[in-house]
């Protein structure tokens, strides 16, 4: 069995930087594309999913890597950095729409329609993120303490993410679209996509953990 080393050095720094960058990039890009809804087939059913859902879901994997390798404080750094950059992105999107264009430019209406039509969706995402990501990390760390010495990273990665993303989705849909039966396809679609990504990204959580801590790349212990 490989013994985990303390994170550090070039590889640890690279994984830490990559996790922070992934959180920030996914939150900013998902903010830009948030207003577009798409239809996805899930178990034969057509469900409605905002285009940015897949990117947003990756932030939970990055936060889990930070929590697993460095602990709650470093995970909090990633969460706060992502939240700050998301707020900055929303503010700048508003500025970009409001600033007067050069005379003769014909794209203002389309520009505003894309960047400003989803303002309530952007704020709903910010609130949901601010609640769900700390919950994800707290659940993850609580499970890690209870699972000390057992090879259950896959379990805490998915259980904490599933529960936190359930809260995230409920908050987001309620704030962005209101309550009512018509939002059920959006609720189901978001949860289905987020949970599928959580399952699919588990090997990459192990890989990032192994690189950061000096384990063998395919080590699945711990």
C-alpha angles and dihedrals in degrees: 000000000000117000117226116237126213110274114254144097125073096314094050092046091049093052092046092050091045092053092050091045092049093051093048096043095047093048094049096046093044088053091056095048097035099109097061116090123200134189118241128185111234118179089336094310125112109232131179118240131176109241093240095057096095093051093045091052091060091066089072092057091050092049090050091053090051091048094046097048105029106016138235098316095055091044087053089054089057093046094049093045090052093047092049093050091046090054090047090050092051091049093049093046088056091049092047091056095043099048115097113253124226115277112275097025109137103190103079098104094048091042092053092043091058100039103034106031091083101051094124090046091052092053092045089055092050093052093045091049093048090055103036103044096056088045090052093052094044091051091046093052093044090054092045091056091049092046097049110152094013126107097239107122088122090056099049091042092057102033095050091045095047093051095043093046090051089057091043094052095046091051094044096049093044093050097039102039107013129232125304143094092278091070094055094094090053092048094048093043095052094047092047094050094043094049092047090053091047090056093044095049096053094093089053090052088056091046094051090046091051094049093048095048100039097248125143109283094243097042108135098178123110 
